[in-house]
């Protein structure tokens, strides 16, 4: 159990003892206090349920930070706009959870949205929560880009990786295996980012993995971040290699290929978000797209659908 979990437990114990003491000593003299304490007790109970749920996370990398790769599917501007909507949704979710999040690399769409993006979300259990998001996401809506405002279906792929940490499987980067290129940033930051080639692209020659980072003004910082993300991708490869035999025994896993959507977001002709893996749905897609993801994520994780992550 992490130190932060122990601190939360100690804090909840103290809170409950304080509520009990106030109820015993003061409630008779101050009737209004009982109502206030009832609300405080309800909040503590909710926090206890949340803590119990988080302590149940048993995946090897559940407590790690996460790296998200978002890719627009076929469909041009529609899907590129959808990929950007998903990126915004995850950034909003991270903000609500108190996680530190940032866009490390982004490829803008031709007219709107993004072709792809890399998002880093730092914090305890970030991967444990977000591993449920790995797969194809489908949007059905009236198109804002169609002159006739016809109904369109768009797809985007979300890949979720745990960020490698000290003590994990040894992931060593051999300088001879790396090709490092620098280029001028195309991301936000104004003219200062364009004056020097601060963005970095690292190619891992043995695997062909390419990682780019342009979120920092410093070339050194971009290189360090790119190395960190490359280690995460290599860690994912090693995890897959070690689990290959287990997966063969368990049977074919659900593929994150186009057409195999894990979740649909319907904005027209009715409003619904549905997780197809567990047949769970909600009727407030606008709130979900504003980052209110916890109910969907929790329902999926509580279902026990996914094994060791």
N, C-alpha and C positions, 0 to 999 in steps of 0.2 A: 504494500500500500504506500502510495506517495505521501511525502510530508504534507503536501497541500491538502490531501484527503483527510489526514489526521487532524490538521488544523480546522477543517470544516466540521468534522465530527465534534471536536472539543467546543467549537463555537456554538453548535446546535445544542449540545448538552447544557452549556451555560445559559443559553436563551430559554430553554425549556424550564430550567430550575428557577430563573428569574420570573417567568410567567407564573409558575406554581406558587412562588413566594408572594407575589403581588396579589394573586387571587385569594390566597389564604388570609393575608393581612389587611388588604385594602378594599377588596370588592364590596364588602358589607357597608363600608363608610362612603364609598364612591361608586354608586350603581353604574354610572356611565363608563367607568373603567373596565367593567366586565366585558362590555361590547368591544372596546378597543383591544382588549387582550384576546378575545375570541378571534378577531381578525389577524392578530399577530400569531396566534397559535396555528391558524389555517396556513399562513405563509410558511411557518416552520415545518409543518407537515408536508407541504409541497416540496420544500427544499430537501427534506429527508427522502421523499420518493425519488427525486431527481438524483440524489447522491447514491441511493441504493441501485438505481439503474446504471449509473456510470461505473460503480464498483463491479458491476456484472460484466463489463467489457473484458474479454479474455484473449483477444487476438494479440499476437506477438507485437504488432506495431500500432495497436489501437491508441496508445498514449502519445504517439508521435505527431509532429506537425504534418501538414499535407500539401501536396503539389497537385494542382488541377490543370489539365490540358483540355481546352475547348476547341472543337473543330466544327465549322459549318458544314452541313451536308450538301447534297446536290440541290439546286434550286436557286442559285445566284443570290440576288439581293435579299430575297425572303429569308433564306436560311442564314445568311450572314447577319441580318438584323436579329434573328432568333438567337444566334450564338452570343451576340452582345447582350441581349436581354438575360440570358442565363448567367453570363459573367457578372452582370449587375446584381442579379438575384443572390449569387454566392457571396459577393462582397457585402451586400446588405445583411445577409445572414451572419457573416463573420463579425460585422460591427455589433449586431444585436447580442452575439454570444461573448463579446469582449475580446475576441481574437484580433491579432494584428495581421492585416492582409495587404497584399500589394500585387500589382500587375507587373510581372517581370519581363514579359515580351508580348508584343501584339502585332498582328498583321491586319491592317485595316481592310475593310471591304471595298469593292470597286465603287459603289455608290453610297452605301450605308452599312452600318454594322461592322463585323470583323470576320475575317477568314479563319483566324485562329488566335489563341491567346494562352499564355502560361500565367497562372495565378498561384501565389504562395500564401498559405494560411497557417500562421504560427500560433501554437497554443496547445495545452494539454488536451488530449482526446480529439484533436481536429481530424485526424485520419479515422479514428474510431467512428465518428459521426459520418464523415463524408464518404467513406467507402461504399455506403449505400447508394451513392449518386453515380457510380461508375456504369456507363451504358449509354444507350441512345435515348434522347428526349425528343418528343414529338409535340408540335404546336399546331392547333387548328384555329384559324381566325379569319376575319375579313381583312384582306390585305390593304395596308395603308399605301402600298406602292402600285397598286392596280387601279387604273383609271375607272374601271367598272366596279371596284371594291368587291371583287369576287372572293369566294372562300378559298383559302390556300392551306395546304399542309406542308409544314417545314420540319426538318430533322437537324439535330446537332448531336455530336458525340462528346461525352464528358469522360475523360480518363482521370483516375484518381490514384496517386502514388503516395506511399508514406515517405517522409523525408528521412534520409539516413542519419543516424546519430552515433556518437561514440559508444563502442561496445557492441554494435550490430555486427552482422556478417562483415568480414574484412573486405572493404572495397578500396583497393589501391589504384590510384591513377598514375600510370607509367607515362612520363613525359614523351617517350618515343611513340606512344600510342595516340598522341593528341595532335590535332591540327588546329591552331588558334588563329582566327582572323578578326580584324577590327574594322568597324565601319561607322558611319555617322548615323546617329539615332533618328528613327522616323516617328518616335513616340512623342508624348507631351513633354513640355519643358522649355519651349520657346527657342529663340535663336542661339542661346548659350549652348544648347545640346548639339547644335549643328556645326559649331566652329571647329570641333576636334572629333576625331574618330574614337569616341568613348565606348560605343557599343561593341560587344564581344560575341563572336560565334565560335563555339568549341565543337570539333568533330572528333568522336571517338572512333579511330580507324578500324579496330577489330570488329566492332558491332555496327558501324555506320550511324550510330546515334548522333544527332546534331542538336545542340542546345544553344539558344541565343538569349542574351540579357541586355536590355538597354534602359533599365529602370533607374540606374544611378548615373550621376554626372561623372564619376570617377571610373576610368577604364579598369583600374585595379579592383574596385568594388564589384563592377560588372563581371570581371573574370572570376572572382571568388564566389559570387552567387551562381554563375554558370557551372562552376565545378561542383557546387553543392547540389544543384539540380541534376547534373550528370550522375553523381553518386546515387541519387534517389532512383534514377532510371536503371542504373546498373544493379542496384539492390533489387528492384522489381524483377529484373531478368533472372537474378540468382534465386529469388523466392520462387519464381515460376519453374525454374529448372528443378529445384528441390521438391516441388509439389507435383511435378508432372506424373510421377508414378501413382501418387495418391489420387490425383484427378482421374487417371485412367481406371483405377479401381472403383471410384465413386460414380463414374459415368461422365458423359459429355457435359461440360459446363455450358451455361447460357452464353452465347456469343454476343459481344457488343458490336455486332455488324449492323449495317443499315437495314432497316425493316424490322429489327428485333427490339423495338422500343421497350424500355422498362417503365416509362411513365408518359402519359399524355396530358397536355394542358389544353383544354377546350375553352375557347372564348366565344365561339359562335357555332351552332345556333343556340346552345345552352352553355352554362358555365360549370366547369368541373375540372378537377385534377384527379387522375386515377393512376395508382401504381398497379400495373398489370401483373406483377410478380405475386402479389398477395391479395389482389382484388380489393384494395382499400381505396376509398375516394373521399374527396372533400369538394365543397361547392363554392370555394372562395379563391379562384385562381389569381385574382389581382393581389390578394394579401400574400399568397405564396410567392408570387413574382417580386414582391417587396421584401422578401427575405423570411417570411413566416414559414419556415420549413420544418420546424421541430416536430410537429405532429406527424408529418409524413415520414420523416427519418426515424422517429421513435417507433411508429407502427411497424415499419420494415424490420428494424433491429430486434424488436420484441418478438416478432414472428419466428425468429430463429431460422429464417430462410438462408442466411449466409453463414458459412462456417468460419474457420480460423482465417483472420485477415492479416 
